Amino acid sequence: MRVLIADDHDLLRDTLIAFLGAEEGIELGSAATFDEAVRRVEEDAPYDLVLLDYKMPGMHGLDGLKQALSLKGGQRVALISGQATREIAEEALSLGAAGFVPKTLPAKSLVNAVRFMAMGEQYAPIDFMTAPEKTETHPLVEKLTPRELQVLEGLSQGKSNKEIARDLDLTEPTIKLHMKTLYRKLDVNNRTQAAIIAREEKLF
């Protein structure tokens, strides 16, 4: 079984080579850039599997994967990454990748994954593919309390203090206090400026 490992991080590439090289029946090649990987595929004896780092120089994400899949030789191509999202992994698999291997995968699982993919199967770790996506929190949202966000939402909808108070089952003086805090946190002087910021930052 011949495997090409293409990754621009020397330490990681050498570690992968050490793990896989210790296994019987696996011959290894290595490359530090996408262009070098292409050259190795075209010039070396055929590889059963090519592992491409998603972020390495020349790769251009999934464009590199598409190009590698179209190279002569019929080698199977898989992505390895420490940063790619589940969405990217799913797209890579739908394009025909042999698999998606997170760099956090334990050594033993990595060896099994490589063997699995080289034999013609498609691989992606279940826990990675089913993990809930992390959503990015807007910096402004982190500054404000849930109640202040509710007040800001009402304000951005053009509601008066009285209407916001009724919606939130609060008194009008309480809403005025929230408004004061909001203005300070958003660094604005009035409700119009606060509403503009909420719209510009697409908070709601």
N, C-alpha and C positions, 0 to 999 in steps of 0.2 A: 504494500500500500504506500503510495507516494503522496505526500502532503506538502503544500507550499504555504508558509506563514508570512503574510505581508502586514507589517505594522511598523510605524516610525519610532515607537518607543523601544530603544535597545534592550532595556532591562526586561520589559514585558515579553518582547519577542524571544529573548534568550531563555526566559523562564519557561515559555511555552515549548520551546525546542527541547529544553532539558526534561520537562514532563513527558512529552511525546516520544523523545528519543530513547527514553529508558524502556519504552514498550517494545516488545518483540514484533518484528514484521512491519515497522513504520519507518519509511525513508523520508527525510525532511529536506526542504529547500527553504530559503528565506529571502525576503525583500523588505526594503525600508520605505519605498514609495510605490504609488500605483503604477507609474511608468516602468519601474524595475520589475514589478510583479508581472506586467504584461509581457515584458521582454523574456522573463524566465519561462512563462507559459509557452511562448512561441519558439524558444530556442532549446529548452531542456526536453528530456524524455517526458512523455505525458504524465500529468498529475491526476490522481483520483479525486483529490479535493484541494480547493484553494480557499484559504481563510483570509478575508480582506478586512482590515480595520476601517470602520466607517468614516473616521475623521482624518486619515493619513493624507499627506500631500499628494495632490493630483487625483484624489478619489472623487471629489465633488458629490459626496453622498451616494444616492441611489443611481446616479448617472454612471458612476464607475462600476457599480454592480451590473447594470445593463450591458455595458461594454464588455466586461469580463465574461458574462454569460454568452456573448455572441462570438467569442474567440474560438478559433478552430481547435480541435482536440477533444471537445465534448466533456471537459472536466466539470465537475460539480463545484459550485461556488457558494460559500457561506459568508455571512457578515459576523465580525466580532466587534463589540463596542462596550464602552463603559458609560456612554452618554445617551445613546439612541433610545427613543421612547417606544412604547408598545406599538403605537401607530406605525412607526417606521419599520419595526420588525414585521408587522402584518403585511405592509406593502412589499417589503423585500421577499417574503414568502410567496405572495401572490404573483410576483414577477418571475418566480421560478428558482429562488435561492434554495440551496440545499438545507439551509437552516440559519438560525440566529443564535449567537453564543454571547451572553453577557460576560464581561471580564471578571465579574464577581463569582463566576461559577467555580466550585471546588475542583481541584486538580483531577480527582478520580472521575467526576462527572464529565469534565472536559474530554478526557481520554475516551470515555464511553460515547460521548456525543460525536467526536471525530470518526470513530469506527462506524457508528450508526449512519452518519451522513455519507461516508466513503462507500458504504454498501448500497447506497441508493435510496435511503430513507430521508425524510424531511424532519429536521429537529428544531424545537424551540422549547425552553423550560416552561412547564405548566405554571409554576408560581409566578414567573415574570409575566407571562401572557394573560394571567387572570388577576394580577394585582391591580387594585384601584388606582386610577391615574391621579397624580398629585396636581392639584390646581394651584396656580400661582395666585397669591393674595396681593391685591393692589396696595402699595405703600400707604395710601390715604386711608384705606379701610382699616389697616392695622393701627392707625392713629386714633380712630374714632371708636366710641363704645357702640354696642348694638342699638341703644336708644338714640344716640346722636345720628346714626345712619338712618334710622326711621324718620327722624325729624328732617334730615337733609333730603330724603326721598320725597317727603310731603312738600317741602319747600320747592324742590326742583319741578314738582308737578303744578306749581303756581298756587298752592293752597295757602290760606291765611293761617295765622297762629291759632285762631279759634277752631278752624276745620281740622288742623293737625291735632290739636288737643282732644277734639271729639273722637277722631280716628283712633288715637292711642289711649283713650280713656284717662287723660291727664288734665290738669288744670292749665289755664292759659299762662299764669305766672311761671309754672314749671317749664313750659315750652320756651318762654322768653329766656330763662336761665340756660337751657340747652342751646338756644340760638347764640347767646354770648360766648359760650365755650366753643361752639362750632366756628364762629367767626375767628376766634383766636387761633384755633388749631389749623384752620385753612388759610390764615393770614389775609382775611378780607374784612371789608368794613360794613357790608350790607348783604341782604338776602339775594339780591340780583347777582352780585359777584359770586356768592356761594353756589347759586344755581348754575351759573356759567361754568364754574370749575367742575361741578358734578357731571354736567353734560360733556364737557371737553375730555374728561378722564373716563367717560363711559362707565360710571359707577353703577348706573341703573339701566 
